[in-house]
Amino acid sequence: MSTDLPESPPHPGTETVVRSRVSQRRLGYGLFLLGFGWVFANGALTTVVAAAKIAVLAPDDKVFVLGVGTALTAVATTIALFAWGAVSDLTRSRWGRRTPWIVFGAVTGAAMLILMALAQSLGTFFAAWVGYSLLFNALPAAALAVFPDRIPSDSRGTASAVYGGAQVIAGAIGSIVASRFISDPDPLLPVLAVSLLVLTLPFVFIAPDHPSTDQPRAKLDLRGLLDAFRFPSGAPDFYWAFAGRFLLLLGLFIVQSFMLYLLTDYIGLSDHDAGDIVAYAGLGSLVTITVGTLVAGPVSDRIGRRKIPIFLASALFGIAVVLPLAWPTATSMVIFSAVSGLGLGAFLSVDAALMTEVLPSEDARGKDLGILNTANTVPQVLAPLITSGIVSAGLGYRPVFVISLVIISVGAVSIFKIKSVR
């Protein structure tokens, strides 16, 4: 089935055509598998397996080494998302612009996971981990560009919910599976490599793309390449969207990333009791994130608005943060996880659609989405640094909640500064 679907232009005077060789339903099935496959493997690696491997290779310095590794791979990921998005914009092939890089990311990512399993020294493991971050991220960078390429604007909330729901479920399952391999993570890494290939590559066959050989492309001389990697100018909505996403996630993560220490040092629980609360909170947030993801996207499509659902999601972030500030108990932290999870699910499903509607150039979608994606990765690095800096300065944990609330409020205002999207 082949369809050329006219789409409302994201900016006045811009004509955009969404082209899909398959139905939107079939594309949705492909996106579900794609999102589940890469997040299952990547989530297990980043949340549990990398830390477990470092604990085996450097047990005496594992906290410091993990911090260094996380920072290095975060920088590599940020660079990769931007670069691979730009490269996919320039790609012309019989398989389309994005498909070659989805395949490339899956294959090279699987190879790096196997190298990590074989690594017997910290240096080798770090080289494979950074290599994985640089190469694998061609997949998510290209996958996100599928949305503006092939999905009409009025269906992107629903499609984002499908893709985001798959990611939420995969992340939870990946963490659960990885937790069984904490003492010996090496056997799991090849399994993650195989799952990455088996789950993501079917996307190519379920939802093949149009050839891109007929699409114009800037001349690939030095000037053309520099233009391809240039940050967009004259696009205030693009940068307001970046600021909103960056600040809302940073505000949430500076509390969320210190969940365990908040339970032990702020509320005063024992390590055993804190572990139980973390488990309860994780289960509660999994349920609410899933609900928020699956409900908010379709509702956003139905009412034709993006900013109001995101504002409501940011309000849930604020309510969640205020609870443990005003009521420092284990129960409040469980409620924090549930309420913030509901907001996060709603935010991620609608925000993904919003990001595709503030892109200033049809020809640079992949690169521009790569820039916007750094608003996801950088807060994850900065958040624990900000929280640890506040606590290390002797100010305690209460200011963390206050600063979080301020950042979330500024992020919500930034979203409402966007003019071209309702």
C-alpha positions in Angstrom: 0.0 0.0 0.0 1.4 3.4 -0.9 0.2 6.7 0.3 1.3 10.3 -0.1 -0.4 12.2 2.7 -0.6 16.0 2.6 0.2 17.5 5.9 -0.6 20.9 7.3 2.6 23.0 7.0 4.4 23.5 10.3 5.2 27.1 9.4 3.4 29.5 7.1 4.5 29.2 3.6 6.1 25.8 4.0 4.7 22.9 2.0 5.4 19.5 3.4 4.4 16.1 2.1 4.4 13.0 4.3 5.2 9.9 2.3 4.6 6.4 3.6 4.7 3.2 1.6 2.6 1.4 4.2 -0.5 2.2 6.2 -0.2 4.2 9.4 -1.3 1.1 11.4 1.4 -1.0 9.9 4.0 1.7 10.5 2.8 1.8 14.1 3.5 -1.9 14.5 6.9 -1.4 13.1 7.6 1.5 15.5 6.4 -0.5 18.5 8.9 -3.2 17.7 11.7 -0.7 16.9 11.2 1.2 20.1 10.9 -1.9 22.3 14.0 -3.5 20.7 16.5 -0.7 21.1 15.3 0.4 24.6 15.3 -3.2 25.9 18.9 -3.6 25.1 20.1 -0.1 25.8 18.1 0.3 29.0 19.4 -2.9 30.4 23.0 -1.8 29.6 22.8 1.7 31.0 20.7 1.1 34.1 22.3 -2.1 35.4 24.7 -4.0 33.2 27.4 -1.3 32.8 27.5 -0.7 36.5 27.6 -4.5 37.2 30.5 -4.9 34.8 32.4 -2.0 36.3 31.9 -3.6 39.8 33.6 -6.7 38.5 36.5 -4.9 36.8 37.1 -2.2 39.4 35.3 -3.1 42.7 37.3 -0.7 44.9 36.6 2.4 42.7 33.3 1.4 41.1 31.4 4.6 42.1 34.0 7.0 40.7 34.6 4.8 37.6 30.9 4.6 36.8 30.6 8.4 37.1 33.4 8.8 34.6 32.0 6.3 32.3 28.5 7.8 32.4 29.9 11.2 31.7 32.0 10.0 28.7 29.2 8.0 27.2 26.7 10.9 27.7 29.0 13.2 25.7 29.5 10.5 23.0 25.7 10.0 22.8 25.0 13.8 22.5 27.5 14.1 19.7 26.2 11.0 18.0 22.5 12.0 18.0 23.4 15.3 16.4 25.8 13.9 13.9 23.8 10.8 12.8 20.7 12.9 12.4 22.5 15.2 10.0 24.1 12.3 8.1 20.7 10.6 7.6 19.3 13.9 6.2 22.0 13.7 3.5 21.5 10.1 2.7 20.1 9.1 -0.6 19.4 5.4 -1.2 16.8 3.0 -2.5 15.9 2.2 1.1 15.2 5.8 2.1 17.1 8.3 4.3 16.6 6.7 7.7 16.5 2.9 7.1 20.3 2.5 6.4 21.2 4.1 9.7 18.6 2.2 11.7 20.3 -1.0 10.3 23.8 0.4 10.9 23.0 1.3 14.5 21.5 -2.1 15.3 24.4 -4.0 13.7 27.3 -1.9 15.2 25.5 -1.7 18.6 25.2 -5.5 18.7 28.9 -5.8 17.9 29.9 -3.4 20.6 27.8 -5.3 23.2 29.6 -8.5 22.4 33.0 -6.7 22.7 31.9 -5.4 26.1 31.2 -9.0 27.2 34.7 -10.1 26.0 36.4 -7.1 27.7 38.6 -8.2 30.6 40.1 -4.8 31.4 38.6 -1.4 32.3 40.2 0.3 29.3 38.8 -2.3 26.8 35.4 -2.0 28.3 35.4 1.8 28.2 36.5 1.7 24.6 33.7 -0.6 23.7 31.2 1.4 25.7 32.1 4.7 24.1 32.2 3.0 20.7 28.7 1.7 21.4 27.5 5.2 22.3 29.0 6.7 19.1 27.8 4.0 16.7 24.5 2.6 18.1 22.9 6.0 18.4 22.6 6.2 14.7 19.5 4.0 15.3 17.5 6.2 17.7 18.6 9.4 15.8 17.2 8.0 12.5 14.2 6.4 14.1 12.9 9.7 15.6 13.1 11.4 12.2 10.6 8.8 10.9 7.9 10.7 12.6 8.0 14.0 10.6 9.0 12.0 7.5 6.1 9.5 7.4 3.4 10.4 9.9 0.9 13.3 9.5 0.9 15.9 12.1 -2.6 15.1 13.4 -1.6 11.5 14.1 1.8 12.0 15.7 0.5 12.1 19.3 -0.9 8.6 18.9 2.2 7.3 17.1 4.4 8.8 19.8 2.3 7.1 22.4 2.8 3.7 20.6 6.6 4.3 20.3 6.9 5.7 23.8 4.7 3.0 25.4 7.0 0.4 23.8 10.0 2.1 25.3 8.5 2.3 28.8 7.6 -1.4 28.8 11.0 -2.4 27.3 12.9 -0.3 29.8 11.1 -1.9 32.8 11.5 -5.4 31.4 15.2 -4.8 30.5 15.9 -3.6 34.1 14.2 -6.6 35.6 16.0 -9.1 33.4 19.4 -7.3 34.0 18.9 -7.4 37.8 19.3 -11.2 37.6 22.8 -10.8 36.2 24.3 -8.3 38.6 27.1 -10.6 39.9 28.0 -11.9 36.4 26.7 -9.6 33.6 28.8 -11.1 30.8 26.3 -13.8 29.7 23.6 -11.2 29.3 25.5 -8.9 26.9 25.4 -11.3 23.9 21.7 -11.9 24.6 21.1 -8.1 24.5 23.1 -8.0 21.2 20.9 -10.7 19.6 17.7 -9.1 20.9 18.7 -5.8 19.5 19.0 -7.3 16.0 16.0 -9.6 16.2 13.6 -6.9 17.5 14.7 -3.8 15.5 15.6 -5.1 12.1 12.0 -6.3 11.3 11.1 -2.7 11.1 12.8 -2.5 7.7 10.5 -5.2 6.3 7.3 -4.3 8.2 7.5 -0.6 7.3 9.8 -0.1 4.3 10.4 3.5 3.2 10.2 5.2 -0.1 13.6 5.5 -2.0 15.2 8.9 -1.4 17.3 8.9 -4.6 14.8 11.4 -6.2 15.1 13.9 -3.4 17.3 17.0 -3.9 20.3 17.3 -1.7 22.8 20.1 -1.0 26.1 19.8 -2.8 28.5 17.8 -0.6 31.4 20.2 -0.7 32.9 21.8 2.4 30.2 24.5 2.4 27.4 22.0 2.0 28.7 19.8 4.8 29.0 22.9 7.1 25.5 23.9 6.3 24.3 20.3 7.1 25.7 20.5 10.6 24.8 24.2 11.3 22.4 25.0 14.1 19.1 26.5 12.9 18.8 30.3 12.8 15.6 32.4 12.9 13.7 29.7 14.7 12.7 30.9 18.1 10.0 28.2 18.6 12.7 25.5 18.0 14.8 26.9 20.9 11.8 27.4 23.2 10.9 23.8 22.7 14.5 22.8 23.5 14.5 24.9 26.6 11.1 23.5 27.8 12.2 19.9 27.3 15.6 20.5 28.9 14.3 22.3 32.0 11.3 20.1 32.7 13.4 17.0 32.6 16.3 18.6 34.5 13.9 19.7 37.2 12.4 16.2 37.6 15.8 14.3 37.4 17.5 16.3 40.1 15.1 14.7 42.6 14.5 11.4 40.8 18.2 10.6 40.3 18.8 10.7 44.1 15.8 8.5 45.1 17.8 6.0 47.2 19.8 8.7 49.1 16.6 10.7 49.7 15.1 7.7 51.4 18.1 7.0 53.6 19.5 10.4 54.3 16.5 12.8 54.0 13.7 10.5 55.3 15.9 8.3 57.5 15.1 4.8 56.4 17.5 1.8 56.7 19.1 0.5 53.5 16.8 -2.5 53.6 13.6 -0.5 54.0 14.8 2.0 51.4 15.3 -0.9 48.9 11.7 -2.0 49.5 10.4 1.5 48.9 12.4 1.8 45.7 10.8 -1.4 44.5 7.2 -0.2 45.4 7.9 3.2 43.8 9.3 1.6 40.7 6.2 -0.6 40.3 3.9 2.3 40.8 5.7 4.6 38.3 5.7 1.8 35.7 1.9 1.7 35.9 1.4 5.4 35.8 4.0 6.1 33.1 2.3 3.5 30.9 -1.2 5.1 31.5 0.2 8.6 30.9 1.9 7.5 27.7 -1.1 5.7 26.2 -3.7 8.3 27.1 -2.0 11.7 26.6 -0.9 11.1 23.0 -4.3 10.1 21.5 -6.0 12.8 23.5 -3.6 15.4 22.2 -4.4 14.3 18.6 -8.1 14.4 19.3 -8.2 18.0 20.7 -5.5 19.2 18.3 -3.3 20.7 21.0 0.2 20.0 22.3 0.9 22.7 24.9 -2.0 22.2 27.2 -1.2 18.4 27.8 2.5 19.3 28.4 1.5 22.0 30.8 -0.7 19.5 32.7 2.3 17.1 32.7 4.5 19.8 34.1 1.9 20.5 36.8 2.1 16.9 37.8 5.9 17.2 38.1 5.4 20.2 40.4 2.9 18.5 42.6 5.1 15.4 42.8 8.1 17.5 43.9 6.1 19.4 46.6 4.9 16.3 48.3 8.1 15.1 49.9 9.2 18.6 50.6 6.0 19.3 52.7 5.6 15.7 53.9 9.0 13.9 54.2 7.9 10.2 54.5 8.3 7.0 52.6 4.7 7.2 51.5 5.2 10.6 50.0 8.2 9.3 48.0 6.0 6.4 46.6 3.4 9.0 45.7 6.1 11.2 44.2 7.1 8.3 41.8 3.5 7.6 40.8 2.5 11.2 40.2 5.7 12.1 38.4 5.5 8.9 36.4 2.0 9.9 35.2 3.3 13.3 34.2 6.4 11.8 32.6 4.4 9.4 30.5 2.1 12.2 29.3 5.0 14.5 28.7 7.1 12.1 26.6 4.2 11.1 24.4 3.0 14.6 23.6 6.4 16.2 23.6 7.7 13.9 20.9 4.9 15.1 18.7 5.5 18.8 19.6 9.2 18.5 18.7 8.4 17.4 15.2 6.1 20.4 14.7 8.8 23.1 15.6 11.4 21.9 13.1 12.5 24.9 11.0 13.6 22.9 7.9 12.1 20.0 6.1 15.5 19.0 4.7 17.3 18.9 8.1 14.8 17.0 10.2 17.2 14.4 11.4 19.9 16.9 12.4 17.4 19.2 14.2 15.7 16.3 16.0 19.2 15.2 17.1 19.8 18.7 18.6 16.4 18.5 20.4 17.4 15.0 21.6 20.3 16.4 23.6 17.7 18.0 25.8 17.0 14.4 26.9 20.6 13.3 27.5 22.3 16.3 29.0 19.9 16.7 32.0 20.6 13.1 32.9 24.3 14.1 33.3 23.7 17.5 35.0 21.0 16.4 37.4 23.1 14.3 39.8 25.9 16.8 39.6 23.5 19.6 40.7 22.0 17.6 43.5 25.3 16.3 44.8 26.7 19.9 44.7 23.8 21.2 46.8 24.1 18.4 49.4 27.9 18.5 49.5 27.7 22.3 50.2 26.0 21.4 53.5 22.6 22.7 52.4 20.8 19.4 52.8 18.1 18.0 50.6 15.2 20.5 51.1 16.8 23.1 48.7 16.9 20.3 46.1 13.1 20.2 46.0 12.8 24.0 45.9 15.3 24.4 43.0 13.6 21.5 41.2 10.2 23.3 41.5 11.7 26.5 40.1 13.3 24.8 37.2 10.1 22.9 36.3 8.1 26.2 36.5 10.5 28.0 34.1 10.4 24.9 31.7 6.6 25.1 31.6 6.7 28.8 30.8 9.1 28.1 28.0 6.7 25.7 26.3 4.0 28.4 26.3 6.4 30.8 24.5 6.1 28.6 21.4 3.9 30.5 18.9 3.5 28.1 15.9 2.0 25.2 17.8 -1.3 25.2 19.8 
